[in-house]
Amino acid sequence: MIGSKARIIIFRIIIEPHLLISLLYAVLGGLMAFRQGFYYAPLFALTVIGAVGSQIAANTYDEYFDHRFGTDLLTTKTAYSGGGRIIFDGGLTPSDAFRVASVALVFSFFVGIYLSLRSGWELIPLFFLGGLAGTFYSTIWQRKGLGEFMLCVIGLIVMGGYFVQAHYYSASSVYLSIPCGLLIANLVIMNEVPDAEADAKTGRKNVTTTLGRENAIRAYFLLATSIYAIILIGIASGLVIPLAAISLISAPLIYSAYFYAKPGLASMDHLVKALRNNILGMYVFIVMLVVAYAL
């Protein structure tokens, strides 16, 4: 039996939004290949497992280094921001968290090697880039102003999921990985808004600490609009299937997050609603894409 504390720790690792999105992106890439007649169940399952493993590594390294640098100690924890807080009295120790992250990273590395041997060496740059992005997110990329850019790498899971099945990168899988990556970057930009002071004090250089919270919220709006524009252009050009337009039903949630966030700078209640709608909108967007390619 798993103890109650262990269940809390596992739940906190699994509930992190990036993890479920990584899984869904791997599924989306596989579904795109399946629509073209490529499908091998064991490799599909391994792709999903590898994507989840690599994201667990990235999430837990982020928790470890946020604890080490003291970032989480300065943030106001909400239901949607402020870190997962898996390192706490009675929970994981910092060394335990580092070991969990390292084991997950090594596991996903060998899964990636195996998938590359089965599908083609062209997959290797993709999972190496993913490993570099996730492992050094808190220690390098967040401190060089490249954090959001490197998070876009998560969108490449769509390409990888396709490649494992088809053994080549299609123009459609490459194209769709772009809005999928930007979606993750936009999620983080909004989540950075309540943590701006803590991030600045602990040496993080991100969109919010660099541009200020008001401009970061404007950047969120522009990036969201770009994501929907890319989907519509993809449909018009034939790179994205027409049914993918159902992903646009996420727009009311995404844009409401923007309108909640503007007064949220003076009202934590509004800001929490912005964070909530941002995450819900992100899920609706990617789930609708998955549904579109599954039908």
N, C-alpha and C positions, 0 to 999 in steps of 0.2 A: 504493500500500500504506500502511496506517495503521501508524505506528511502535508499538513495544511500550508506550512511555509514554503515547501517546495512547489506546491500547486500555485501559490501566489506568484512565485518567481517565474515559473513556466508561463503562466498567464500573461505576466507583464512583458515577457519576451515575445510571445506569439501575437499579442494584441496590437503591437506596434504597426501602424498603418503600412509602412513600406513592405513589411513581410507578406501580407496578403496580396498586395499589388504585384510583387515579384512573382508570386504563384500564378496570378491571373494573367500576367504578361507572358509567362511561359506557356500557359494554356492557349492564349490568343495566337502566339506564333505557331503552335502545333495545329490549331484549327485552320489557320491560313494555308498551311501545307496540305492538310486533309482535304480541303476544298479543291485542291489540284491533283488529288489522287495519291498523295504521299502520307502513309501512316504506319508506324511501327510502335506498337503499344509499350514494349519494354523501354525503348529509348525515350518515348514521350514521358513515361513515369520518371525515369532518371533525370530528364531535363527539369522537371518540376521539383524533384528532390534537391538537385544541385542548386537551382535558383533559390530555394528556401534556405538551404544550408549557407550559401554565400551571404544572404541577407541577414541571417541570424548572426553570422560573424561580424558583419558591418555594424549592425545594431548594438551588439554587445561591446565591441571595441569603442563605439561612440559613448556608451554608458560608462565604460571604464575610464576613458580619458576625460569625460565631463566631470566625473567624480575626482579624478586626480588633479585637474586644473581648478576645481572648486566651482565650476559653472552652475551645477544643479543646486548648490547650497545657496546661491544668490537669486535663483529664479522663483517666481510665484507659481506653484504647481496648480494646474487646472486639469480638468478631465481630458483636455486635448493638447496640452503643451507642458513644457517644464521637464521633459525627460521621462523615461520609464521608471526610474528610481528602483532598479533591481538590486542596487547596492545599498543596503540599510542594515540596521541592527537586527540580527536574527535572520537576515537574508544572505545573499551572496557576499562574500568578502571581495575586495578588489582583486586579489590574486585568483579567486575562484572565477570571477567574471572574465579575467584575461585568459584563463585556461579554457573556459567555455567558448570564447571567441576564437581562440587558436585551433581548438579541435574542430569547430565548425568550418573554419577556413581550410584546414588541411583536408578534411573530408570532401568539401566542395571542389578543391583543387584536383583530387584524384578522380572525382566524378567527371570533371571537365576534361581531364586527360583521356579518360576512357571514351567519352563522347567524341573527342577529337580523333581518336584512333578509328572509331567506327564510322564517323561521318566525313572527316576531312580536316586537314591541318589548318584550313582557313578559319576554323572556329577558335584556334588558340589565341590569336590577338584579342578576341572578344572577351574571353574569360580572364585573361591576364589584365586587361584594362579594367574589368569589373573588380578584380581583386585589389588592384592599386587604388581604385577610387574608394572602395569601402574601407580598406585597412588603414589608409592614411587620411581619411576624411577629417578627423578631429585634430590630428597632429600636424598636418601640412596644409591640406586644401582649405580648411576653414580659416587658417591663419595667413593665407596668401590671397584671400579674396576669390578663391576658385571653388568654394564648397558647392554652390548651387549648380555651377557648370558641370562639376564632376558627378553630381547626382543624376544628371541627364543620362548617364551611362546605364541607369536602371532600365531605361526604355529600350536599350539594345538587347534585352532579354527576348523581346519580340523577334528580332532578327535571329537570335540564337535558336529559339524554339522552332523557327521555320527551317533553319539550316540543318539542324539535327535530322529532320525528317526528309528534306529534299536534297541535301548535300550541296546546296548552292544558295546564295543570297538573291532573292528576287527584288525587283525594284519596289514592289508593293510592301514587302516586309521592311525594307530599309526606310521607305517613306513613312510608314505608320509608326515606326519606332521614334520618329522625331516628336510628334505631339505627345506620345506616351512618356518620353523623357522630360519634356517641358512641363508636363502635368505634375511630376514629382518635384521639380524645381519650384513650381508655383505653390505647391503644398507647403514646402519648407519656408518660403518667403513669408507667407502668412503666419506660420508658427513662430517665426523669429520676432514678430512684432512685440509680443508681450515680454520677450526675453532680451530685448535690445540692450538694456543697461547692464545686465549680467554678462552678456556676450562681450560687450565693449570692455568691461573691467577685467575679463579673463583672456583678452587678446584675440578674440574672434573678429575676423574681418569678413562680414557678409553683406548682402544687399541692404539690410536694415541698418547695421552699424555704419555703413559707408554713406548711404543716401539719406538716412534719417527715416523715421517711421512713416511720416506722411508720404514721402516719395516712394518708399517701399510698397505702400498700399496702392499707389498709382501704378507702379511697375507690375504689381499683381494683376490689376485690371487689364493692362496692355498685353501681358503675357497670356492671360485667359482668352482675350479676343484673338490673339495670334493662333492659339491652339484650335479654336473653332474655325478660323479661316483656313488653316491647313487641312482640316478635315473636309471642308466644303470644296476647296481647290482640288484635293485628292479625288473626291467623287466626280467632279467635273472633268478631270483628266483621265479617269478610268483607273487610277492607282488604288483607289479605295472603293469598296463595293457600295452601291447606293443605300443599302439598308443600314450602313454605318451612320447614316444621318440620325438614327434614333439616339446616338450618344449626345446629341444636342439638347435632349431633355434635361441634361444636367445643368444647363445654363442658368436657370432661375436660382438654383442653389449656389452656384459659383459666383454669380453677380450679386446675390443677396449678401454673400460673405463680404464683398467689397463695401456695400452700402452699410452693413453693420460695423465694419472696421473703422470707417471714417469717424463716427462719433465715439467709437470704442476707445480711442486714445484718451478720452476723459471718463469713460464708463467701462469698467471691467465686465459688467453683464453683457453689454453690446459686443465686446471683444470676444467673449466666450462663445456667443452666438455666431460670430464670424468664423471662429475656428471650427465650430461644429459643422456649419453649413459648407465650409471649404472641404472638410474631410468627407462629408456625405456626398457632395458634388463630385469629388474625385472618384469615389466608389461607383456612383451611378454612371459616370462617363465610361470607365473601363468595363464595368459589367455589361453595359449596353453594347459596347464593341464586341465583347465575347459572345453575347447573344446573337448579334448580327452575323458573325462568322460561323456560329454554330447552326444557324437555320438554313 
